[in-house]
Amino acid sequence: MQTTPSLIQSEQLAEIREQMLKFALLQLRDMTIAEDMVQEALLSALKNIDSFQRQSALKTWIFAILKNKIIDYLRQKDRFVLESDLVDDDEENNPFFDQNGHWKTEYYPESWQENAVYSDEFWLLFETCLTHLPAKQSRVFMMREYLDFSANEICQEVDITSGNLHILLYRARLQLQHCLTNKLA
């Protein structure tokens, strides 16, 4: 068996794999399928390690592979039809978020600074806050913000109404904002 130069320690790989499994399970809600997606992502990363250009962290690169595997699986599973021109009326009337569902600048916590947003500490805090959300809120938030699913795709996958989706997203964003504000202050 040919050995590849070690870019990552086995302890690091075990930790990344555990995080990947948690993320996949949150999105897929089936341990067997989540495990399959993680294994496929890791296998794909191993097969394509020579194409890893080290422009990002290895963990980020592997998670991007997992994200794409999950998106492909979910879209193929139900054969979604994308409708990118949908306008969400409920989000337009929201005083805290813009039409894209992002926090309006005037509602950002005062202690947030540009460099803090991109720091490793911020993402650790964000992950901590995200794990404290109720499972359904966390799942739809990640599907919308991280996996870039449309509202229709999320509603079909999670089997909820459009109104329920908007309520879940609104609550998730408010709870994340509150959690991050308290942790960053």
MDAnalysis code that builds the backbone (N, CA, C; Angstrom):
import MDAnalysis as mda
import numpy as np

u = mda.Universe.empty(555, n_residues=185, atom_resindex=np.repeat(np.arange(185), 3), trajectory=True)
u.add_TopologyAttr("name", ["N", "CA", "C"] * 185)
u.add_TopologyAttr("resid", np.arange(1, 186))
u.add_TopologyAttr("resname", ["MET", "GLN", "THR", "THR", "PRO", "SER", "LEU", "ILE", "GLN", "SER", "GLU", "GLN", "LEU", "ALA", "GLU", "ILE", "ARG", "GLU", "GLN", "MET", "LEU", "LYS", "PHE", "ALA", "LEU", "LEU", "GLN", "LEU", "ARG", "ASP", "MET", "THR", "ILE", "ALA", "GLU", "ASP", "MET", "VAL", "GLN", "GLU", "ALA", "LEU", "LEU", "SER", "ALA", "LEU", "LYS", "ASN", "ILE", "ASP", "SER", "PHE", "GLN", "ARG", "GLN", "SER", "ALA", "LEU", "LYS", "THR", "TRP", "ILE", "PHE", "ALA", "ILE", "LEU", "LYS", "ASN", "LYS", "ILE", "ILE", "ASP", "TYR", "LEU", "ARG", "GLN", "LYS", "ASP", "ARG", "PHE", "VAL", "LEU", "GLU", "SER", "ASP", "LEU", "VAL", "ASP", "ASP", "ASP", "GLU", "GLU", "ASN", "ASN", "PRO", "PHE", "PHE", "ASP", "GLN", "ASN", "GLY", "HIS", "TRP", "LYS", "THR", "GLU", "TYR", "TYR", "PRO", "GLU", "SER", "TRP", "GLN", "GLU", "ASN", "ALA", "VAL", "TYR", "SER", "ASP", "GLU", "PHE", "TRP", "LEU", "LEU", "PHE", "GLU", "THR", "CYS", "LEU", "THR", "HIS", "LEU", "PRO", "ALA", "LYS", "GLN", "SER", "ARG", "VAL", "PHE", "MET", "MET", "ARG", "GLU", "TYR", "LEU", "ASP", "PHE", "SER", "ALA", "ASN", "GLU", "ILE", "CYS", "GLN", "GLU", "VAL", "ASP", "ILE", "THR", "SER", "GLY", "ASN", "LEU", "HIS", "ILE", "LEU", "LEU", "TYR", "ARG", "ALA", "ARG", "LEU", "GLN", "LEU", "GLN", "HIS", "CYS", "LEU", "THR", "ASN", "LYS", "LEU", "ALA"])
u.atoms.positions = np.array([
    [0.842, -1.191, 0.000],
    [0.000, 0.000, 0.000],
    [0.880, 1.244, 0.000],
    [0.574, 2.164, -0.864],
    [1.352, 3.396, -0.983],
    [0.931, 4.375, 0.099],
    [1.916, 5.033, 0.696],
    [1.593, 6.003, 1.743],
    [1.719, 7.413, 1.186],
    [0.843, 8.272, 1.638],
    [0.832, 9.672, 1.240],
    [1.395, 10.495, 2.387],
    [2.130, 11.572, 2.102],
    [2.622, 12.406, 3.201],
    [1.456, 12.843, 4.085],
    [1.663, 12.764, 5.364],
    [0.582, 13.052, 6.307],
    [0.351, 14.553, 6.435],
    [-0.837, 14.982, 6.001],
    [-1.223, 16.375, 6.167],
    [-1.972, 16.563, 7.477],
    [-2.389, 15.457, 8.043],
    [-3.252, 15.543, 9.202],
    [-2.981, 14.358, 10.114],
    [-2.988, 14.604, 11.396],
    [-2.775, 13.556, 12.377],
    [-4.054, 12.736, 12.538],
    [-3.916, 11.492, 12.968],
    [-5.094, 10.630, 13.114],
    [-6.074, 11.182, 14.144],
    [-5.568, 11.848, 15.195],
    [-6.459, 12.446, 16.188],
    [-7.266, 13.580, 15.559],
    [-6.595, 14.370, 14.723],
    [-7.263, 15.464, 14.033],
    [-8.329, 14.926, 13.087],
    [-7.980, 13.864, 12.368],
    [-8.911, 13.261, 11.438],
    [-10.129, 12.712, 12.176],
    [-9.910, 12.085, 13.313],
    [-11.025, 11.553, 14.108],
    [-11.934, 12.687, 14.571],
    [-11.351, 13.817, 14.966],
    [-12.135, 14.967, 15.415],
    [-12.935, 15.569, 14.258],
    [-12.291, 15.717, 13.101],
    [-12.973, 16.252, 11.919],
    [-14.099, 15.314, 11.498],
    [-13.828, 14.000, 11.522],
    [-14.839, 13.008, 11.148],
    [-16.052, 13.085, 12.077],
    [-15.806, 13.268, 13.355],
    [-16.902, 13.382, 14.324],
    [-17.740, 14.629, 14.035],
    [-17.094, 15.748, 13.728],
    [-17.807, 16.980, 13.408],
    [-18.595, 16.824, 12.107],
    [-17.989, 16.144, 11.144],
    [-18.657, 15.903, 9.870],
    [-19.910, 15.051, 10.083],
    [-19.792, 14.042, 10.916],
    [-20.919, 13.152, 11.183],
    [-22.061, 13.902, 11.870],
    [-21.719, 14.780, 12.822],
    [-22.749, 15.580, 13.490],
    [-23.480, 16.465, 12.480],
    [-22.713, 17.103, 11.601],
    [-23.300, 17.974, 10.589],
    [-24.177, 17.166, 9.632],
    [-23.662, 16.041, 9.149],
    [-24.415, 15.217, 8.200],
    [-25.690, 14.667, 8.847],
    [-25.597, 14.249, 10.084],
    [-26.761, 13.712, 10.790],
    [-27.821, 14.790, 10.984],
    [-27.400, 16.004, 11.283],
    [-28.337, 17.103, 11.439],
    [-29.115, 17.337, 10.149],
    [-28.433, 17.252, 9.020],
    [-29.080, 17.514, 7.736],
    [-29.884, 16.331, 7.222],
    [-29.390, 15.120, 7.442],
    [-30.005, 13.944, 6.825],
    [-30.939, 13.180, 7.753],
    [-30.745, 13.339, 9.057],
    [-31.599, 12.721, 10.066],
    [-31.668, 11.202, 9.949],
    [-30.611, 10.611, 9.441],
    [-30.515, 9.160, 9.323],
    [-29.036, 8.803, 9.490],
    [-28.733, 8.070, 10.556],
    [-27.337, 7.782, 10.877],
    [-26.633, 7.002, 9.766],
    [-27.314, 6.058, 9.159],
    [-26.700, 5.251, 8.109],
    [-26.328, 6.110, 6.907],
    [-27.253, 6.947, 6.474],
    [-26.986, 7.810, 5.320],
    [-25.926, 8.848, 5.669],
    [-26.004, 9.404, 6.880],
    [-24.996, 10.380, 7.314],
    [-23.604, 9.749, 7.299],
    [-23.510, 8.551, 7.830],
    [-22.228, 7.835, 7.845],
    [-21.731, 7.597, 6.417],
    [-22.639, 7.216, 5.523],
    [-22.261, 7.005, 4.118],
    [-21.723, 8.290, 3.487],
    [-22.408, 9.409, 3.747],
    [-21.979, 10.686, 3.171],
    [-20.594, 11.085, 3.696],
    [-20.364, 10.885, 4.992],
    [-19.064, 11.211, 5.589],
    [-17.984, 10.329, 4.982],
    [-18.270, 9.043, 4.858],
    [-17.283, 8.128, 4.278],
    [-16.984, 8.482, 2.824],
    [-18.042, 8.813, 2.071],
    [-17.837, 9.210, 0.675],
    [-16.998, 10.482, 0.585],
    [-17.262, 11.440, 1.453],
    [-16.511, 12.696, 1.449],
    [-15.042, 12.443, 1.801],
    [-14.808, 11.634, 2.822],
    [-13.427, 11.330, 3.210],
    [-12.698, 10.555, 2.112],
    [-13.390, 9.609, 1.493],
    [-12.791, 8.836, 0.407],
    [-12.471, 9.745, -0.776],
    [-13.391, 10.627, -1.106],
    [-13.168, 11.572, -2.195],
    [-11.985, 12.490, -1.885],
    [-11.903, 12.954, -0.640],
    [-10.780, 13.809, -0.236],
    [-9.467, 13.049, -0.358],
    [-9.457, 11.802, 0.065],
    [-8.239, 10.990, -0.016],
    [-7.824, 10.760, -1.472],
    [-8.800, 10.454, -2.315],
    [-8.511, 10.216, -3.736],
    [-7.987, 11.470, -4.428],
    [-8.462, 12.629, -3.981],
    [-8.119, 13.885, -4.649],
    [-7.173, 14.758, -3.833],
    [-6.453, 14.163, -2.905],
    [-5.575, 14.943, -2.029],
    [-4.516, 15.725, -2.812],
    [-4.132, 15.199, -3.968],
    [-3.138, 15.910, -4.778],
    [-3.684, 17.226, -5.335],
    [-5.002, 17.336, -5.453],
    [-5.595, 18.580, -5.960],
    [-5.822, 19.601, -4.851],
    [-5.592, 19.212, -3.601],
    [-5.725, 20.146, -2.482],
    [-4.588, 21.149, -2.569],
    [-4.925, 22.416, -2.795],
    [-3.918, 23.443, -3.054],
    [-3.505, 24.218, -1.818],
    [-4.025, 23.846, -0.671],
    [-3.679, 24.476, 0.607],
    [-3.996, 25.973, 0.637],
    [-5.014, 26.374, -0.137],
    [-5.462, 27.763, -0.084],
    [-6.458, 27.955, 1.051],
    [-6.915, 26.854, 1.611],
    [-7.799, 26.879, 2.776],
    [-7.347, 25.765, 3.708],
    [-7.938, 25.723, 4.881],
    [-7.606, 24.662, 5.824],
    [-8.116, 23.339, 5.269],
    [-7.428, 22.263, 5.587],
    [-7.829, 20.940, 5.133],
    [-9.253, 20.621, 5.597],
    [-9.560, 20.995, 6.825],
    [-10.903, 20.758, 7.369],
    [-11.951, 21.467, 6.515],
    [-11.688, 22.697, 6.124],
    [-12.615, 23.464, 5.295],
    [-12.818, 22.777, 3.958],
    [-11.737, 22.285, 3.386],
    [-11.785, 21.604, 2.090],
    [-12.603, 20.320, 2.189],
    [-12.380, 19.539, 3.233],
    [-13.106, 18.279, 3.409],
    [-14.589, 18.562, 3.677],
    [-14.881, 19.592, 4.476],
    [-16.280, 19.939, 4.748],
    [-16.981, 20.407, 3.477],
    [-16.267, 21.084, 2.598],
    [-16.869, 21.505, 1.328],
    [-17.251, 20.284, 0.496],
    [-16.413, 19.270, 0.529],
    [-16.727, 18.025, -0.181],
    [-17.977, 17.395, 0.421],
    [-18.044, 17.335, 1.763],
    [-19.210, 16.765, 2.438],
    [-20.471, 17.557, 2.097],
    [-20.362, 18.871, 2.143],
    [-21.508, 19.731, 1.826],
    [-22.044, 19.397, 0.439],
    [-21.161, 19.272, -0.532],
    [-21.583, 18.960, -1.893],
    [-22.189, 17.562, -2.002],
    [-21.661, 16.609, -1.274],
    [-22.219, 15.244, -1.260],
    [-23.647, 15.270, -0.704],
    [-23.856, 16.017, 0.379],
    [-25.180, 16.097, 0.991],
    [-26.163, 16.787, 0.046],
    [-25.732, 17.881, -0.563],
    [-26.595, 18.589, -1.517],
    [-26.978, 17.658, -2.662],
    [-26.004, 16.974, -3.220],
    [-26.291, 16.048, -4.314],
    [-27.266, 14.968, -3.878],
    [-27.058, 14.415, -2.703],
    [-27.933, 13.362, -2.203],
    [-29.361, 13.875, -2.026],
    [-29.516, 15.010, -1.350],
    [-30.860, 15.531, -1.089],
    [-31.581, 15.919, -2.374],
    [-30.868, 16.506, -3.287],
    [-31.511, 16.901, -4.540],
    [-31.866, 15.686, -5.383],
    [-31.017, 14.711, -5.392],
    [-31.281, 13.507, -6.173],
    [-32.405, 12.686, -5.541],
    [-32.430, 12.650, -4.230],
    [-33.414, 11.845, -3.503],
    [-34.841, 12.240, -3.858],
    [-35.120, 13.491, -3.860],
    [-36.487, 13.944, -4.126],
    [-36.639, 14.638, -5.474],
    [-35.556, 14.716, -6.231],
    [-35.579, 15.362, -7.543],
    [-36.240, 16.736, -7.472],
    [-35.606, 17.601, -6.704],
    [-36.127, 18.947, -6.504],
    [-36.097, 19.750, -7.787],
    [-37.056, 20.634, -7.904],
    [-37.071, 21.616, -8.975],
    [-36.700, 22.943, -8.325],
    [-35.616, 23.562, -8.783],
    [-35.181, 24.823, -8.213],
    [-36.036, 25.972, -8.727],
    [-36.417, 26.851, -7.829],
    [-37.158, 28.046, -8.196],
    [-36.437, 29.222, -7.577],
    [-35.470, 29.765, -8.295],
    [-34.613, 30.797, -7.731],
    [-35.236, 32.189, -7.741],
    [-36.351, 32.344, -8.417],
    [-36.958, 33.671, -8.500],
    [-38.052, 33.907, -7.471],
    [-38.116, 33.092, -6.444],
    [-39.146, 33.262, -5.426],
    [-38.848, 34.482, -4.569],
    [-39.877, 35.193, -4.196],
    [-39.746, 36.321, -3.285],
    [-40.460, 35.933, -2.004],
    [-39.783, 36.066, -0.887],
    [-40.360, 35.718, 0.398],
    [-40.926, 36.976, 1.049],
    [-42.230, 37.151, 0.977],
    [-42.873, 38.348, 1.517],
    [-42.659, 38.498, 3.011],
    [-42.635, 37.362, 3.748],
    [-42.497, 37.441, 5.198],
    [-41.173, 38.083, 5.613],
    [-40.119, 37.825, 4.849],
    [-38.812, 38.369, 5.216],
    [-38.711, 39.856, 4.905],
    [-39.505, 40.344, 3.956],
    [-39.444, 41.760, 3.598],
    [-39.951, 42.645, 4.731],
    [-40.846, 42.151, 5.557],
    [-41.431, 42.938, 6.630],
    [-40.662, 42.811, 7.938],
    [-39.558, 42.112, 7.946],
    [-38.802, 41.859, 9.159],
    [-37.874, 43.038, 9.452],
    [-37.972, 43.652, 10.635],
    [-37.140, 44.825, 10.923],
    [-35.670, 44.486, 11.188],
    [-35.334, 43.221, 11.520],
    [-33.965, 42.862, 11.896],
    [-33.121, 42.347, 10.737],
    [-33.770, 41.832, 9.678],
    [-33.037, 41.179, 8.594],
    [-33.390, 41.808, 7.253],
    [-32.429, 41.784, 6.328],
    [-32.688, 42.327, 4.997],
    [-33.460, 41.302, 4.154],
    [-33.682, 41.627, 2.882],
    [-34.475, 40.747, 2.016],
    [-33.796, 39.407, 1.768],
    [-32.490, 39.329, 1.945],
    [-31.773, 38.068, 1.773],
    [-31.714, 37.262, 3.057],
    [-32.314, 37.799, 4.126],
    [-32.328, 37.077, 5.389],
    [-31.090, 37.304, 6.236],
    [-30.248, 38.264, 5.871],
    [-29.049, 38.565, 6.645],
    [-29.335, 39.712, 7.610],
    [-28.598, 39.742, 8.724],
    [-28.805, 40.795, 9.711],
    [-28.524, 42.163, 9.096],
    [-29.387, 43.120, 9.393],
    [-29.146, 44.489, 8.952],
    [-28.007, 45.061, 9.788],
    [-27.213, 45.902, 9.166],
    [-26.019, 46.450, 9.810],
    [-26.325, 47.132, 11.138],
    [-27.430, 47.845, 11.205],
    [-27.740, 48.569, 12.443],
    [-28.085, 47.653, 13.608],
    [-28.323, 46.367, 13.347],
    [-28.637, 45.431, 14.424],
    [-27.456, 44.539, 14.791],
    [-26.313, 44.732, 14.141],
    [-25.106, 43.994, 14.539],
    [-24.731, 44.397, 15.955],
    [-24.232, 43.492, 16.757],
    [-23.729, 43.869, 18.083],
    [-22.583, 44.867, 17.939],
    [-22.515, 45.814, 18.841],
    [-21.487, 46.853, 18.766],
    [-20.077, 46.290, 18.857],
    [-19.922, 45.186, 19.583],
    [-18.573, 44.646, 19.794],
    [-18.051, 43.862, 18.595],
    [-18.896, 43.642, 17.593],
    [-18.423, 42.918, 16.419],
    [-17.492, 43.820, 15.620],
    [-16.392, 43.278, 15.263],
    [-15.465, 43.987, 14.394],
    [-15.167, 43.072, 13.231],
    [-14.764, 43.636, 12.122],
    [-14.541, 42.850, 10.912],
    [-13.590, 41.693, 11.163],
    [-12.489, 41.925, 11.865],
    [-11.526, 40.839, 12.070],
    [-12.073, 39.769, 13.004],
    [-12.981, 40.120, 13.896],
    [-13.567, 39.127, 14.794],
    [-14.485, 38.181, 14.034],
    [-15.164, 38.691, 13.034],
    [-16.084, 37.867, 12.268],
    [-15.340, 36.751, 11.544],
    [-14.133, 37.024, 11.107],
    [-13.402, 36.041, 10.327],
    [-12.421, 35.223, 11.168],
    [-12.401, 35.438, 12.436],
    [-11.446, 34.724, 13.273],
    [-11.929, 33.324, 13.602],
    [-10.978, 32.471, 13.939],
    [-11.300, 31.098, 14.341],
    [-12.173, 31.096, 15.583],
    [-11.921, 32.034, 16.495],
    [-12.703, 32.089, 17.729],
    [-14.173, 32.361, 17.435],
    [-14.416, 33.248, 16.477],
    [-15.801, 33.539, 16.119],
    [-16.505, 32.278, 15.648],
    [-15.841, 31.520, 14.777],
    [-16.496, 30.330, 14.228],
    [-16.691, 29.259, 15.294],
    [-15.800, 29.196, 16.265],
    [-16.014, 28.266, 17.383],
    [-17.225, 28.702, 18.201],
    [-17.336, 30.000, 18.459],
    [-18.507, 30.522, 19.178],
    [-19.783, 30.298, 18.373],
    [-19.707, 30.539, 17.083],
    [-20.872, 30.345, 16.226],
    [-21.323, 28.891, 16.260],
    [-20.373, 27.962, 16.155],
    [-20.706, 26.538, 16.202],
    [-21.338, 26.169, 17.544],
    [-20.803, 26.735, 18.621],
    [-21.371, 26.490, 19.952],
    [-22.805, 27.004, 20.013],
    [-23.025, 28.216, 19.531],
    [-24.377, 28.793, 19.542],
    [-25.318, 27.972, 18.658],
    [-24.832, 27.519, 17.527],
    [-25.656, 26.737, 16.607],
    [-26.075, 25.405, 17.226],
    [-25.180, 24.781, 17.976],
    [-25.511, 23.494, 18.586],
    [-26.518, 23.640, 19.721],
    [-26.683, 24.844, 20.233],
    [-27.659, 25.064, 21.302],
    [-29.050, 25.420, 20.770],
    [-29.176, 25.568, 19.472],
    [-30.495, 25.797, 18.881],
    [-31.285, 24.491, 18.903],
    [-32.608, 24.587, 18.939],
    [-33.397, 23.364, 18.755],
    [-33.031, 22.716, 17.411],
    [-33.074, 21.397, 17.347],
    [-32.593, 20.655, 16.176],
    [-33.226, 21.110, 14.865],
    [-34.526, 21.315, 14.857],
    [-35.203, 21.696, 13.617],
    [-34.774, 23.087, 13.168],
    [-34.637, 24.019, 14.119],
    [-34.176, 25.365, 13.771],
    [-32.765, 25.311, 13.202],
    [-31.910, 24.561, 13.846],
    [-30.531, 24.439, 13.397],
    [-30.467, 23.830, 12.005],
    [-31.268, 22.815, 11.787],
    [-31.269, 22.130, 10.497],
    [-31.700, 23.058, 9.373],
    [-32.830, 23.758, 9.538],
    [-33.301, 24.628, 8.462],
    [-32.368, 25.823, 8.270],
    [-31.779, 26.321, 9.355],
    [-30.827, 27.425, 9.232],
    [-29.619, 26.989, 8.393],
    [-29.082, 25.808, 8.681],
    [-27.929, 25.311, 7.930],
    [-28.296, 25.015, 6.479],
    [-29.487, 24.491, 6.249],
    [-29.913, 24.223, 4.874],
    [-30.011, 25.521, 4.080],
    [-30.493, 26.571, 4.732],
    [-30.681, 27.850, 4.044],
    [-29.360, 28.601, 3.886],
    [-28.618, 28.740, 4.976],
    [-27.433, 29.597, 4.975],
    [-26.148, 28.902, 4.535],
    [-26.027, 27.616, 4.814],
    [-24.778, 26.923, 4.501],
    [-24.894, 26.094, 3.234],
    [-26.023, 25.404, 3.077],
    [-26.204, 24.556, 1.907],
    [-26.870, 25.296, 0.746],
    [-27.325, 26.532, 0.994],
    [-27.937, 27.384, -0.033],
    [-29.174, 26.762, -0.679],
    [-29.976, 26.052, 0.101],
    [-31.222, 25.498, -0.421],
    [-32.260, 26.610, -0.514],
    [-33.138, 26.488, -1.482],
    [-34.237, 27.451, -1.603],
    [-35.279, 27.140, -0.539],
    [-36.180, 28.079, -0.332],
    [-37.249, 27.880, 0.648],
    [-38.096, 26.665, 0.279],
    [-38.419, 26.502, -1.003],
    [-39.223, 25.354, -1.434],
    [-38.513, 24.039, -1.167],
    [-37.223, 23.990, -1.441],
    [-36.459, 22.762, -1.203],
    [-36.471, 22.390, 0.272],
    [-36.282, 23.382, 1.128],
    [-36.263, 23.118, 2.575],
    [-37.639, 22.638, 3.030],
    [-38.681, 23.312, 2.584],
    [-40.041, 22.925, 2.975],
    [-40.347, 21.490, 2.562],
    [-39.931, 21.102, 1.368],
    [-40.168, 19.739, 0.905],
    [-39.347, 18.737, 1.713],
    [-38.094, 19.047, 1.955],
    [-37.212, 18.118, 2.659],
    [-37.634, 17.918, 4.113],
    [-38.003, 18.999, 4.781],
    [-38.322, 18.948, 6.207],
    [-39.825, 18.725, 6.438],
    [-40.608, 18.853, 5.352],
    [-42.048, 18.672, 5.408],
    [-42.712, 19.701, 6.325],
    [-42.449, 20.975, 5.991],
    [-43.067, 22.086, 6.725],
    [-43.634, 23.073, 5.721],
    [-44.480, 23.963, 6.210],
    [-45.044, 24.996, 5.345],
    [-44.051, 26.151, 5.212],
    [-44.278, 26.983, 4.235],
    [-43.431, 28.156, 4.020],
    [-43.471, 29.076, 5.242],
    [-44.660, 29.264, 5.792],
    [-44.797, 30.105, 6.985],
    [-44.007, 29.552, 8.161],
    [-44.061, 28.242, 8.355],
    [-43.321, 27.607, 9.442],
    [-41.816, 27.765, 9.225],
    [-41.383, 27.636, 7.976],
    [-39.964, 27.816, 7.659],
    [-39.506, 29.208, 8.061],
    [-40.273, 30.223, 7.698],
    [-39.877, 31.595, 8.003],
    [-39.835, 31.847, 9.511],
    [-40.753, 31.249, 10.236],
    [-40.740, 31.376, 11.693],
    [-39.497, 30.706, 12.275],
    [-39.184, 29.491, 11.784],
    [-38.000, 28.772, 12.276],
    [-36.718, 29.545, 11.979],
    [-36.611, 30.085, 10.763],
    [-35.421, 30.859, 10.395],
    [-35.316, 32.137, 11.223],
    [-36.424, 32.811, 11.411],
    [-36.440, 34.041, 12.202],
    [-35.976, 33.757, 13.631],
    [-36.536, 32.729, 14.243],
    [-36.157, 32.379, 15.613],
    [-34.697, 31.952, 15.699],
    [-34.235, 31.189, 14.721],
    [-32.839, 30.742, 14.720],
    [-31.904, 31.940, 14.643],
    [-32.206, 32.876, 13.755],
    [-31.351, 34.056, 13.598],
    [-31.336, 34.909, 14.863],
    [-32.508, 35.089, 15.459],
    [-32.559, 35.874, 16.693],
    [-31.782, 35.196, 17.820],
    [-31.946, 33.884, 17.961],
    [-31.234, 33.161, 19.019],
    [-29.727, 33.162, 18.769],
    [-29.324, 33.022, 17.515],
    [-27.894, 33.093, 17.198],
    [-27.352, 34.489, 17.487],
    [-28.097, 35.509, 17.103],
    [-27.658, 36.882, 17.363],
    [-27.521, 37.119, 18.867],
    [-28.501, 36.678, 19.624],
    [-28.471, 36.843, 21.081],
    [-27.282, 36.080, 21.694],
    [-27.105, 34.848, 21.277],
    [-26.010, 34.031, 21.806],
    [-24.649, 34.648, 21.474],
    [-24.469, 35.038, 20.225],
    [-23.192, 35.619, 19.799],
    [-22.938, 36.959, 20.482],
    [-23.969, 37.753, 20.640],
    [-23.826, 39.038, 21.323],
    [-23.346, 38.824, 22.750],
    [-23.940, 37.865, 23.448],
    [-23.547, 37.584, 24.828],
    [-22.133, 37.021, 24.918],
    [-21.754, 36.193, 23.984],
    [-20.434, 35.552, 24.034],
    [-19.316, 36.480, 23.577],
    [-19.640, 37.408, 22.646],
    [-18.628, 38.326, 22.121],
    [-18.490, 39.585, 22.961],
    [-19.481, 39.857, 23.790],
    [-19.453, 41.090, 24.601],
    [-18.424, 41.025, 25.700],
])
